[in-house]
Structure formats: C-alpha cells, structure tokens
Amino acid sequence: MENTRFCNKCGKEIPIDSEFCPYCGATQPKIDAVASQNVQSASGDANHPSQSKNTTANLKQKPKNRLWLWLALLIVIIVVSGGGYAAYAHHEAVKRQETIAANNASFNEYHDDFIDQSQKIGTNLENLGNDVQTAWHDAIFEDAGAKVNGKYYTDFNKATQAVFDKYTANGKVDKILKEKSDIKEDYKLMQRFKTKDKQSSFDDVKNTYQDVKTMYSTVTNPTGTYNDFSSAFSKADNDLGSDLN
C-alpha cells in the first residue's frame, strides 16, 4: 500500500510508478522522490486511523478555541470599559468637589461683604431714624418745635421732611442707597453660589436681608402716628441688630 497512489481521473488505487491507469487508461503525472514521500506519508495516515482521528479532533477543537478567544476578548473589553468608566467617574467626582469648593469660596466672599454692608446701612438707618423720631417728637411736644438745620418746625411733616433734606444734602441718603444696592447684589450672588454646605448660612442671610428691607422702609417712609412710628422703628432696629450681633 505504501507504493500505491490514486488515479487522478477515476480515483482507483494504482501502483505508484504507473504511467497509465490500468482501469480507465488515463495518463498519470510523473512523481519525483519528494512527491513519492508525500504520497507515502498520506498513505501512512490512511493506514493509521488513530492519527486521522487525532487530526479530525484537532479540527473539531478549532471552533472551541475560537470561542474561548472571543470570550477572552469580551472580558478584556469589559475590564477596559469598566476601568475607563471608573476613571471618568473619579474625574467627574473631583470636578464636582472643585466646583463646590469654588462656589463655597465665592459664597463666603459675598457673605462677608453682605454682613459688612448690612452693618453700615444699619448704622446709617438707625441715625436717620433717630433724627426723624426726634424731629417728629419735638414738632409735637416742644413749644418751640423741632430744630433741624438751624430752623424750627411745629408741623411734624415739615420737620421730618427737613431731616430727609438734610441727609440728602450731605450725601448720606446716597450712601444709604448705595449700601442697599450692594446688599441686594451680594444677596443675589450668594443665592447663585449657595451650596448644600452653605444652606444654613444662607437662611440667616435671608432673614437679615428681610430685616434690612423692613428697617429701610420703616425709616424712609414713616407712617401712622408718632407712637406707631416709634414702635415700628424700635422693633426694626432691634431685629436687625440681633441679626448682626
């Protein structure tokens, strides 16, 4: 069997050195020594079915090997993707912390200015309120009336207006208006940069801001009787003072 080969036309087994097939007569190609060895090797495989089975088994194992390769590739992709997401999540967390820190710093800056301006306007409104209260009182209860800027007034409306004219002339009204505007701007900016950490502080600011507005309204727009104004002014002054102490 080692010295045979198969006809290239009919496929029957013929001697290896046959020039023609004895079955179909087809001309056979010449086989040199190397080819002869290859044919013998092929014949040897046919004579050893166990080797053929091993070859078949190896071929059958290739799809399994490919499956493991794809699974390994999938695992690598999952690991890389997971690592990438973890890095992204860490980066975003760092950015959030940096943003919070920056917002807290801005909040603190505007908070400090808000308190400073509130103390200034509180002092100026307290002075104005005291002068209005004194002029109102003296215009009603003093025989000579209220003295404002060297002049006497027995009409409390004229007396209180004279006080406002005095504060306008010396620039104190403009100063109060500027402080009021700065406080409003600081409040808006604190509202913008407020973080969860600053919520409690902002709640205090909100209360102070409301008391500043009440104090301003009470002093610059006196209404009711003298006693009504005195009570409202005293309460507004005390409330704002408590906020700032």
Secondary structure, DSSP 8 states (H G I E B T S, - for coil): -TTEEE-TTT--EEETT-SB-TTT--B-----HHHHHHHHHHHHHHH-HHHHHHHHHHHHHHHHHHHHHHHHHHHHHHHHHHHHHHHHHHHHHHHHHHHHHHHHHHHHHHHHHHHHHHHHHHHHHHHHHHHHHHHHHHHHH-SS-EEETTEEESSHHHHHHHHHHHHHHTTHHHHHHHHHHHHHHHHHHHHHH--GGGHHHHHHHHHHHHHHHHHHHHHHS--S-HHHHHHHHHHHHHHHHHHH-
